[in-house]
Amino acid sequence: PEIIFDQGLGDLFAIRTAGIVLDDAGMASVEYAAIKLKTRLVVVLGHENCGAMRAAAHISKYPGHISYLIKILTPAVKKAKKLPGDLVNNAVKIDVQMVVEKLKINPLIKKLVQKKQLKIVGAYYNLESGVVEILK
């Protein structure tokens, strides 16, 4: 993210998971960034050809904890199957939007958004072109 947004190391509070998985630890991390660090912008960033999303789209069973990721990503894949175009990239965009919505209903985060102290946006990074598209 620092390279994509032309920032130095440590300038961004980056929370990374394989796929875009917002579990309790991820939610707590966003709350911490927003409340304690006074972060004013949360960007939920998915990327082109996401390997975790590809796994969720094409392989139903994985060993170990990888199946946890697949389970969380599967709803986005199911919605993406109804759309024309690339299944994986559509699922990434849908998942980004789903995570944005989950963040916005969190009581602590919702309060900051309502007070205009925090903005949450979804975005999609095209690895090939280097372009970050803000999703609506």
Buried (B, 14 or more C-beta within 10 A) or exposed (E): BEEBBEEEEEEBBBBEEEBBBBEEEBBEBBBEBBBEEEBEEBBBBBBBEBEBBBBBBEEEEBEEEBBEBBEBBBBBBEBBEEEEEBBBBBBBBBBBBBBBEBBBEBEEBBEBBEEEEBEBBBBBBEEEEEEBEEBE
